[in-house]
Amino acid sequence: MDREDVLRRAAASDARIASGEPTRPFEGVPIPIKDLTPVKGQPATISSMAVGLEPAEENEVTVDIIEDAGFVLFGRSNSPEFGPLTVSENQRWGKTRNPWNLDFTSGGSSGGATAAVAAGMAPIAHASDGGGSIRVPSSATGLVGLKPSRGRVPNDVRGWEQSVTEGAVARTIGDTAAMLDVLAQSDPLGWYSAPTPKRPYVEELSAQGPRLRIGLLLTPPTGMDVDAECIAAAEILAKALEHVGHRVEPVTPFLFSQEALRGFADLIISASVWATPFDHANAHLLDPYIKYRFDRGTTFHAGEYVAVANQLQWETRQVVAAWGRDFDVLLTPTTATPTSRVGVVYDEANNNPGGPRQIENQTISFTSFVNIAGLPAISLPVHTGENGMPIGAQLVGGPFDEATLIRLSAEMEPAFRWDLRRAPLGVSVEAGT
């Protein structure tokens, strides 16, 4: 945190309000920016010891949008090194813990963002998602986490073969919708830009939508085992949706071949790690699991990369076809395993970088296919495990259909009242502590 800069930004918002100037949508609201996203004048370490503390020369375009909305940038939030891990732990900034119980992780890769919001440090936080990195930590910390569609939010460079998108984590669906209205801007300079929504997303909060066909999927495309508590979260949400008139039925859609999923997880992400902008002379400072991916990225040739990328595009056409044909919305657990304790996933990755990493793979078993397909999805905090930790369920919408997800979530919020829940170790903003 740069305290002088935070106070300068806050004073500018105060002056704007006092002068009677038109205020912006989030005038004066504090927000942390995830450490994977550059902010002009702030260090952009990508949560890595291999990257120095030199300030970034330019904002990521998403940060420009956030600043233009009136937010006060008040610090950086922790992430895993370079992004590809489901916990926000690294050598540079340490281990981010969960405000519900400090023995547990807050998830990743947007775990610093969710810890900040769940703890009451910020009312909303910038986040990003390349394989579950908004939804997984939102499930872990009892928050609402919306991953927008591919092309919905502008990016300078959309990583991992166009699978990464910027977004936010929040306590309520209202804040989520209002934030999406700010972020969802047409981008004529980018490779992709999602269609303009029919109306502002905040208008969907009170809109009466049709009763929908909701497909219930409890077996992930990865084939990994699913914990009973995660299944319970999806079933609890299914019953609540049925209670307000939606039809929920089991489905078994095609969600990418094992070959395609392996290609994305191994080749695409490893090549992206190698291409991450940093001084390769510092590669020896990388965490072992990132160094493994860095080295792995040099073992493939360009033709293999293109073959995997083409396969992912071709299979996406088959995946996306199920929405509107077989069901309107897909309901799944957010993760296949409850939130792990701090250090477990990080140690698993570093102790055996090339081996099967069961907990990490379970964590993204229901989320990564959504990024590959470019679909919108949201994790809702609908369940609590026996250990007192939050567990989320996921709704996946059709192409560019965030509106339906927001309407459904707005229907569910009064039933679950997650907007009123607070982590026991969080600060009480209302009490001024």
C-alpha positions as CSV (number, residue, x, y, z in Angstrom):
1,M,0.0,0.0,0.0
2,D,1.2,3.5,-0.9
3,R,-0.5,5.5,1.9
4,E,0.3,8.9,0.5
5,D,-1.1,8.0,-2.9
6,V,-4.3,6.5,-1.3
7,L,-4.9,9.6,0.7
8,R,-4.3,11.8,-2.4
9,R,-6.8,9.8,-4.4
10,A,-9.4,9.9,-1.6
11,A,-8.9,13.7,-1.1
12,A,-9.5,14.2,-4.8
13,S,-12.8,12.3,-4.6
14,D,-13.8,14.3,-1.5
15,A,-13.1,17.5,-3.4
16,R,-15.1,16.4,-6.4
17,I,-18.1,15.6,-4.2
18,A,-17.8,18.8,-2.2
19,S,-17.6,21.0,-5.3
20,G,-20.9,19.6,-6.7
21,E,-19.2,18.1,-9.8
22,P,-20.9,15.1,-11.3
23,T,-19.8,12.1,-9.4
24,R,-18.7,8.8,-11.0
25,P,-20.4,5.4,-10.3
26,F,-17.9,4.4,-7.5
27,E,-16.7,7.8,-6.4
28,G,-14.3,7.4,-3.5
29,V,-14.8,3.7,-3.0
30,P,-11.5,1.9,-2.1
31,I,-10.4,-1.1,-4.2
32,P,-7.2,-3.2,-4.2
33,I,-5.8,-4.3,-7.6
34,K,-4.5,-7.9,-8.0
35,D,-0.7,-8.2,-8.2
36,L,-0.9,-9.8,-11.7
37,T,-2.3,-6.5,-13.2
38,P,0.0,-3.5,-13.7
39,V,-0.8,-0.1,-12.2
40,K,1.2,2.9,-13.4
41,G,3.7,4.0,-10.7
42,Q,3.2,0.8,-8.6
43,P,5.5,-2.2,-8.4
44,A,4.2,-5.0,-10.7
45,T,6.0,-8.1,-9.3
46,I,3.5,-10.7,-10.5
47,S,4.0,-12.0,-6.9
48,S,7.4,-13.3,-7.9
49,M,10.9,-13.0,-6.5
50,A,12.1,-13.1,-10.1
51,V,10.5,-9.8,-10.8
52,G,11.9,-6.5,-9.3
53,L,10.1,-3.7,-7.5
54,E,10.4,-1.2,-10.4
55,P,7.1,0.7,-10.9
56,A,5.0,-0.1,-13.9
57,E,5.1,2.5,-16.7
58,E,1.5,2.1,-17.8
59,N,-1.9,0.9,-16.5
60,E,-3.5,-2.2,-17.8
61,V,-6.6,-0.9,-19.7
62,T,-8.8,-2.5,-17.0
63,V,-7.2,-0.3,-14.4
64,D,-7.9,2.8,-16.5
65,I,-11.6,1.8,-16.5
66,I,-11.6,1.3,-12.8
67,E,-10.0,4.7,-12.2
68,D,-12.4,6.4,-14.5
69,A,-15.3,4.9,-12.5
70,G,-14.1,6.9,-9.4
71,F,-12.5,4.1,-7.4
72,V,-9.6,4.9,-5.0
73,L,-6.8,2.4,-5.7
74,F,-5.5,1.6,-2.3
75,G,-3.1,-1.3,-2.7
76,R,-2.1,-4.6,-4.3
77,S,-3.7,-7.9,-3.5
78,N,-1.7,-11.1,-3.3
79,S,-1.8,-13.9,-5.9
80,P,0.3,-17.0,-6.7
81,E,3.4,-16.5,-8.7
82,F,2.5,-15.7,-12.3
83,G,-1.1,-16.9,-11.6
84,P,-1.4,-20.7,-12.2
85,L,-2.2,-22.0,-8.7
86,T,-5.3,-22.3,-6.7
87,V,-3.9,-20.6,-3.6
88,S,-2.3,-17.2,-3.1
89,E,1.0,-18.2,-1.7
90,N,4.5,-17.3,-2.9
91,Q,8.0,-16.5,-1.8
92,R,7.6,-12.7,-2.5
93,W,4.7,-11.9,-0.3
94,G,4.0,-15.0,1.7
95,K,0.8,-16.9,2.3
96,T,-2.7,-15.3,2.2
97,R,-5.0,-16.8,4.8
98,N,-8.8,-17.0,5.1
99,P,-10.7,-14.6,7.4
100,W,-13.1,-17.4,8.2
101,N,-10.3,-19.4,9.7
102,L,-6.6,-18.5,9.5
103,D,-5.6,-22.1,9.2
104,F,-7.2,-22.2,5.7
105,T,-6.3,-20.7,2.4
106,S,-8.3,-17.9,0.8
107,G,-7.9,-19.7,-2.6
108,G,-6.3,-18.4,-5.8
109,S,-5.4,-16.9,-7.9
110,S,-7.5,-14.0,-6.6
111,G,-7.0,-15.0,-3.0
112,G,-5.7,-11.7,-1.9
113,A,-8.7,-10.0,-3.3
114,T,-11.2,-12.3,-1.6
115,A,-9.3,-12.1,1.7
116,A,-9.5,-8.3,1.6
117,V,-13.3,-8.3,0.9
118,A,-14.1,-11.1,3.3
119,A,-12.1,-9.4,6.1
120,G,-13.8,-6.1,5.6
121,M,-10.6,-4.3,4.3
122,A,-12.4,-3.4,1.1
123,P,-16.1,-3.5,0.0
124,I,-15.1,-4.8,-3.4
125,A,-11.9,-6.0,-5.1
126,H,-10.4,-6.3,-8.6
127,A,-9.8,-9.9,-9.6
128,S,-9.1,-12.0,-12.7
129,D,-9.9,-15.6,-13.8
130,G,-8.0,-17.9,-16.1
131,G,-9.2,-21.3,-14.9
132,G,-11.3,-20.5,-11.8
133,S,-9.4,-17.7,-10.2
134,I,-12.4,-15.6,-9.3
135,R,-14.8,-18.4,-8.5
136,V,-12.5,-20.7,-6.5
137,P,-11.4,-18.0,-3.9
138,S,-15.0,-16.7,-3.8
139,S,-16.2,-20.1,-2.8
140,A,-13.4,-20.3,-0.1
141,T,-14.3,-17.0,1.5
142,G,-18.1,-16.8,1.2
143,L,-18.3,-14.2,-1.6
144,V,-20.0,-13.7,-4.9
145,G,-17.6,-14.2,-7.7
146,L,-18.6,-13.6,-11.4
147,K,-16.3,-14.6,-14.2
148,P,-17.4,-12.5,-17.2
149,S,-17.6,-13.8,-20.8
150,R,-14.6,-13.8,-23.1
151,G,-14.3,-10.3,-24.5
152,R,-16.7,-8.7,-22.0
153,V,-14.0,-6.8,-20.2
154,P,-11.2,-5.1,-22.2
155,N,-7.7,-6.4,-21.7
156,D,-4.4,-5.2,-23.2
157,V,-3.4,-8.9,-23.6
158,R,-5.8,-11.7,-22.8
159,G,-3.6,-14.6,-21.6
160,W,-3.8,-18.3,-21.7
161,E,-5.1,-18.5,-25.3
162,Q,-7.8,-15.9,-24.6
163,S,-9.0,-17.8,-21.4
164,V,-8.1,-15.1,-18.8
165,T,-10.6,-12.3,-18.1
166,E,-10.6,-9.4,-15.6
167,G,-13.5,-9.0,-13.1
168,A,-14.2,-8.4,-9.4
169,V,-15.3,-10.1,-6.2
170,A,-18.0,-8.7,-3.9
171,R,-20.3,-9.4,-1.0
172,T,-23.5,-8.9,-3.0
173,I,-25.0,-9.5,-6.4
174,G,-25.9,-5.8,-6.5
175,D,-22.3,-4.7,-6.2
176,T,-21.4,-7.4,-8.7
177,A,-23.9,-6.1,-11.3
178,A,-22.9,-2.5,-10.8
179,M,-19.2,-3.4,-11.2
180,L,-19.9,-5.3,-14.4
181,D,-21.7,-2.3,-15.8
182,V,-18.5,-0.3,-15.3
183,L,-16.1,-3.0,-16.6
184,A,-18.2,-4.2,-19.6
185,Q,-17.1,-1.7,-22.2
186,S,-16.8,-2.2,-25.9
187,D,-13.2,-2.5,-27.0
188,P,-12.7,-1.7,-30.7
189,L,-8.9,-2.0,-30.3
190,G,-9.0,-5.5,-28.9
191,W,-9.1,-8.8,-30.8
192,Y,-12.5,-9.7,-29.3
193,S,-15.3,-7.6,-27.8
194,A,-18.5,-9.1,-26.5
195,P,-21.9,-7.9,-27.8
196,T,-23.4,-4.9,-26.0
197,P,-25.9,-6.0,-23.3
198,K,-29.6,-5.3,-24.0
199,R,-29.7,-3.1,-20.8
200,P,-27.6,-2.2,-17.8
201,Y,-26.8,-5.2,-15.6
202,V,-28.2,-3.4,-12.5
203,E,-31.6,-3.5,-14.2
204,E,-31.5,-7.3,-14.2
205,L,-31.5,-7.3,-10.4
206,S,-35.2,-6.6,-10.3
207,A,-36.2,-8.0,-13.7
208,Q,-38.6,-10.9,-14.0
209,G,-37.1,-13.5,-16.2
210,P,-38.6,-16.7,-17.5
211,R,-38.5,-20.0,-15.6
212,L,-35.4,-21.9,-16.9
213,R,-34.2,-25.3,-17.6
214,I,-31.2,-25.8,-15.3
215,G,-28.9,-28.7,-15.9
216,L,-27.3,-30.2,-12.7
217,L,-23.8,-31.6,-13.2
218,L,-22.1,-33.3,-10.2
219,T,-19.4,-35.2,-12.1
220,P,-16.6,-33.0,-13.5
221,P,-15.1,-33.3,-16.9
222,T,-11.7,-34.0,-15.3
223,G,-13.1,-37.3,-13.9
224,M,-11.8,-36.3,-10.4
225,D,-13.7,-37.4,-7.3
226,V,-16.1,-34.9,-5.8
227,D,-16.4,-34.4,-2.0
228,A,-19.9,-34.9,-0.5
229,E,-19.9,-31.4,0.9
230,C,-19.3,-29.8,-2.5
231,I,-22.1,-31.9,-4.0
232,A,-24.4,-30.8,-1.1
233,A,-23.7,-27.1,-2.0
234,A,-24.9,-27.7,-5.6
235,E,-27.9,-29.7,-4.4
236,I,-28.9,-27.0,-1.9
237,L,-28.8,-24.4,-4.7
238,A,-30.8,-26.7,-6.9
239,K,-33.6,-27.0,-4.4
240,A,-33.7,-23.2,-3.9
241,L,-34.0,-22.7,-7.7
242,E,-36.7,-25.3,-7.9
243,H,-38.6,-23.5,-5.1
244,V,-39.0,-20.4,-7.2
245,G,-40.1,-22.3,-10.3
246,H,-37.1,-23.3,-12.3
247,R,-36.8,-26.9,-13.5
248,V,-33.6,-28.6,-12.4
249,E,-32.6,-31.9,-14.1
250,P,-29.4,-34.0,-14.1
251,V,-27.3,-33.6,-17.3
252,T,-24.1,-35.1,-18.8
253,P,-22.9,-32.5,-21.3
254,F,-19.7,-32.9,-23.4
255,L,-17.2,-30.5,-21.7
256,F,-14.0,-31.1,-23.7
257,S,-12.0,-34.2,-24.3
258,Q,-9.3,-35.3,-21.8
259,E,-6.7,-34.7,-24.5
260,A,-7.9,-31.0,-24.9
261,L,-8.0,-30.4,-21.1
262,R,-4.5,-31.8,-20.7
263,G,-3.2,-29.7,-23.6
264,F,-4.6,-26.6,-22.0
265,A,-3.3,-27.4,-18.5
266,D,0.1,-28.5,-19.7
267,L,1.1,-26.9,-23.0
268,I,-1.0,-23.6,-23.1
269,I,-0.3,-22.6,-19.5
270,S,3.4,-23.7,-19.5
271,A,4.0,-21.8,-22.7
272,S,2.3,-18.8,-21.2
273,V,4.5,-19.0,-18.1
274,W,7.6,-19.0,-20.4
275,A,6.2,-15.9,-22.2
276,T,5.5,-14.0,-19.0
277,P,7.5,-10.7,-19.2
278,F,10.4,-11.1,-16.8
279,D,14.2,-11.3,-17.0
280,H,14.9,-15.0,-17.7
281,A,18.3,-14.6,-16.0
282,N,16.2,-14.6,-12.8
283,A,14.5,-17.9,-13.6
284,H,16.4,-19.6,-10.8
285,L,14.4,-17.5,-8.3
286,L,11.1,-19.0,-9.4
287,D,9.2,-21.3,-7.2
288,P,9.9,-24.9,-8.2
289,Y,6.5,-25.5,-9.7
290,I,6.7,-22.4,-11.8
291,K,10.3,-23.2,-12.8
292,Y,9.0,-26.6,-14.0
293,R,6.4,-24.9,-16.1
294,F,8.9,-22.4,-17.4
295,D,11.2,-25.2,-18.5
296,R,8.3,-27.3,-19.8
297,G,7.4,-24.4,-22.1
298,T,10.6,-24.9,-24.1
299,T,9.9,-28.6,-24.8
300,F,7.0,-28.1,-27.2
301,H,7.3,-26.7,-30.8
302,A,5.1,-24.1,-32.3
303,G,3.1,-26.7,-34.3
304,E,2.1,-28.5,-31.2
305,Y,0.9,-25.3,-29.6
306,V,-1.3,-24.4,-32.6
307,A,-2.7,-28.0,-32.8
308,V,-3.8,-27.7,-29.1
309,A,-5.2,-24.2,-29.7
310,N,-7.1,-25.4,-32.7
311,Q,-8.5,-28.4,-30.9
312,L,-9.7,-26.2,-28.1
313,Q,-11.5,-23.9,-30.5
314,W,-13.1,-26.8,-32.4
315,E,-14.3,-28.5,-29.2
316,T,-15.6,-25.3,-27.8
317,R,-18.2,-25.3,-30.6
318,Q,-19.5,-28.6,-29.4
319,V,-19.4,-27.6,-25.7
320,V,-21.3,-24.3,-26.2
321,A,-24.0,-25.9,-28.3
322,A,-25.5,-27.5,-25.2
323,W,-26.7,-24.1,-23.8
324,G,-30.1,-23.4,-25.2
325,R,-30.4,-26.9,-26.7
326,D,-30.2,-29.2,-23.7
327,F,-30.5,-26.6,-20.9
328,D,-30.4,-22.8,-20.3
329,V,-28.0,-22.7,-17.4
330,L,-25.6,-25.3,-15.9
331,L,-25.4,-25.8,-12.2
332,T,-22.3,-27.5,-10.6
333,P,-20.3,-27.4,-7.4
334,T,-17.7,-24.6,-7.6
335,T,-15.0,-27.0,-6.6
336,A,-14.7,-30.7,-6.2
337,T,-12.9,-30.4,-2.8
338,P,-13.5,-28.2,0.2
339,T,-11.0,-25.4,0.9
340,S,-7.6,-26.7,1.9
341,R,-5.4,-25.6,4.8
342,V,-2.7,-23.1,4.2
343,G,0.4,-24.6,2.6
344,V,-1.1,-27.8,1.4
345,V,-1.6,-27.0,-2.3
346,Y,1.6,-24.8,-2.4
347,D,3.7,-27.6,-1.0
348,E,2.0,-30.2,-3.2
349,A,3.0,-28.2,-6.2
350,N,6.5,-27.5,-5.2
351,N,7.3,-31.0,-3.9
352,N,6.2,-32.7,-7.1
353,P,5.9,-30.1,-9.9
354,G,5.6,-32.7,-12.6
355,G,3.4,-35.2,-10.9
356,P,-0.3,-35.4,-10.4
357,R,-1.5,-32.7,-8.0
358,Q,-4.8,-34.1,-6.8
359,I,-6.1,-31.2,-4.6
360,E,-5.2,-28.6,-7.1
361,N,-6.9,-30.6,-9.9
362,Q,-10.0,-31.1,-7.8
363,T,-10.2,-27.4,-7.1
364,I,-10.5,-26.5,-10.8
365,S,-12.4,-29.5,-12.0
366,F,-15.7,-27.6,-12.5
367,T,-14.2,-24.2,-13.4
368,S,-11.5,-24.5,-16.0
369,F,-13.7,-25.7,-18.9
370,V,-15.7,-22.5,-18.5
371,N,-12.6,-20.3,-19.3
372,I,-11.7,-22.5,-22.3
373,A,-15.2,-22.1,-23.7
374,G,-15.3,-18.4,-22.9
375,L,-18.6,-18.7,-21.0
376,P,-19.8,-16.5,-18.1
377,A,-20.1,-18.2,-14.7
378,I,-20.7,-17.2,-11.1
379,S,-19.9,-18.8,-7.7
380,L,-22.5,-18.2,-5.0
381,P,-21.9,-18.8,-1.3
382,V,-24.8,-21.2,-0.5
383,H,-23.3,-23.7,1.9
384,T,-21.1,-24.1,5.0
385,G,-19.1,-27.2,5.7
386,E,-18.9,-29.1,8.9
387,N,-15.7,-27.2,9.7
388,G,-17.5,-23.8,9.4
389,M,-15.9,-22.9,6.1
390,P,-17.9,-21.5,3.2
391,I,-18.6,-23.7,0.1
392,G,-19.9,-22.3,-3.1
393,A,-22.0,-23.6,-6.0
394,Q,-21.5,-22.4,-9.6
395,L,-23.9,-21.3,-12.3
396,V,-22.6,-21.3,-15.9
397,G,-24.5,-19.2,-18.4
398,G,-24.8,-19.4,-22.2
399,P,-22.6,-17.3,-24.5
400,F,-22.4,-13.7,-23.3
401,D,-25.4,-14.2,-21.0
402,E,-24.3,-12.6,-17.8
403,A,-27.8,-11.1,-17.5
404,T,-29.4,-14.5,-16.8
405,L,-26.8,-15.3,-14.1
406,I,-27.4,-11.9,-12.4
407,R,-31.2,-12.4,-12.4
408,L,-30.9,-15.9,-11.0
409,S,-28.4,-14.7,-8.3
410,A,-30.7,-11.9,-7.4
411,E,-33.5,-14.4,-6.9
412,M,-31.3,-16.5,-4.6
413,E,-29.7,-13.8,-2.4
414,P,-32.8,-13.3,-0.3
415,A,-33.1,-17.0,0.2
416,F,-29.5,-17.4,1.5
417,R,-28.7,-13.9,2.8
418,W,-25.1,-14.2,2.0
419,D,-25.1,-10.4,1.9
420,L,-25.5,-10.3,5.7
421,R,-22.8,-12.9,6.5
422,R,-19.5,-11.8,7.9
423,A,-16.3,-13.7,8.4
424,P,-15.6,-14.1,12.2
425,L,-12.0,-12.8,11.8
426,G,-12.9,-9.8,9.7
427,V,-13.0,-6.2,10.8
428,S,-16.2,-4.5,11.5
429,V,-16.5,-1.5,9.3
430,E,-19.8,-0.5,10.7
431,A,-18.3,-0.4,14.2
432,G,-15.3,1.6,13.0
433,T,-12.8,-1.0,14.1
